[in-house]
Amino acid sequence: MKSVLIATLIFLFSLNLFSQDYCQGNPTESYLPLKLNTVKKYYFDGFYYTEKIIDNVSINNKMYFKVIQEYSKGSKTELYLRKDASGIFEYHKETNKEFLKLPSKLELNFTWYNIDSTVKFKIIDTIGIYKSPYCSYSNLLTIETKVQNKNNLVYTYYYKRGIGFIGGLKNGTPISFVDLKKKSACFPGGDDEMQKFIINNIEYPQKAKEEGIEGKVIIGFEVDTNGKLLNIKVLRSINSDLDSEAIRIVKLMPNWEPNYLINGETIKMSYQLPINFTISKLKE
């Protein structure tokens, strides 16, 4: 008889359950939440861009959030936003001035302008509705945006408490939405690449093999906001040698792609990884 080793790997991931429905937002938060390390991906009028709040910077003795927008066309822009009791303000680098981005006092028909008065903003609703490919939103702050001297070009932008900007119209036609496809942390390249990684690196412990010890070891771990695997531990043990091998494989993994919630926030996510160790004996 010839002994053949087969390690059967089953990937059944148990995610932390987050009770909040991100299509509903959070009614206790701002219409434009500003939190470091939040990431969102948008579709806007024919292209995609990713927006990330990366730092706090001081400008003219005021603290701003630095926001990077990277576009699918290859360009990149920087925004600087800050919040006080009056609302949220955007710093305009070319003029070294700031303008009101979003007022804190939300009154219907309240009107304001951008830095050079070429764009007029007006609150037209606080219970607006909008449907994207992912969500049917309600109770939205709705802002009409008119671009001066451009054939009366009118945009309508929608904001949801706890989420921020969620989509918009251009002259009444939908042109923008938040892309919610990426939600969960994952091994670089996805489950197929993880399976290849484990199969290529796993070694069945010789002592356990000789004693015919088989079974399923369940490993638990967390993926932090940078994709690092933390708190790796055995949740269900079969044998100390098999436990150690399962732990070794998970510790050997590269950083994962971090978990982005639908509201753009990066947070830790807990996983459970069952690994089945099976020895099969085949006749020659």
Stockholm file with secondary structure:
# STOCKHOLM 1.0

chainA/1-284         MKSVLIATLIFLFSLNLFSQDYCQGNPTESYLPLKLNTVKKYYFDGFYYTEKIIDNVSINNKMYFKVIQEYSKGSKTELYLRKDASGIFEYHKETNKEFLKLPSKLELNFTWYNIDSTVKFKIIDTIGIYKSPYCSYSNLLTIETKVQNKNNLVYTYYYKRGIGFIGGLKNGTPISFVDLKKKSACFPGGDDEMQKFIINNIEYPQKAKEEGIEGKVIIGFEVDTNGKLLNIKVLRSINSDLDSEAIRIVKLMPNWEPNYLINGETIKMSYQLPINFTISKLKE
#=GR chainA/1-284 SS CEEEEEEEECCCCCCCCCCCCTTTCCTTSCSSCCCTTCEEEEEETTEEEEEEEEEEEEETTEEEEEEEEEETTSCEEEEEEEEETTEEEEEETTTTEEEEEEESSCCTTCEEECTTSCEEEEEEEEEEEEECSSCEEEEEEEEEEEETTSTTEEEEEEEETTTEEEEEEETTEEEEEECCCCCSCBCTTCHHHHHHHHHHHCCCCHHHHHTTCCEEEEEEEEECTTSCEEEEEEEECSCHHHHHHHHHHHHHSCCCBCCBCTTSCBCCEEEEEEEEEEEEEECC
#=GC SS_cons         CEEEEEEEECCCCCCCCCCCCTTTCCTTSCSSCCCTTCEEEEEETTEEEEEEEEEEEEETTEEEEEEEEEETTSCEEEEEEEEETTEEEEEETTTTEEEEEEESSCCTTCEEECTTSCEEEEEEEEEEEEECSSCEEEEEEEEEEEETTSTTEEEEEEEETTTEEEEEEETTEEEEEECCCCCSCBCTTCHHHHHHHHHHHCCCCHHHHHTTCCEEEEEEEEECTTSCEEEEEEEECSCHHHHHHHHHHHHHSCCCBCCBCTTSCBCCEEEEEEEEEEEEEECC
//
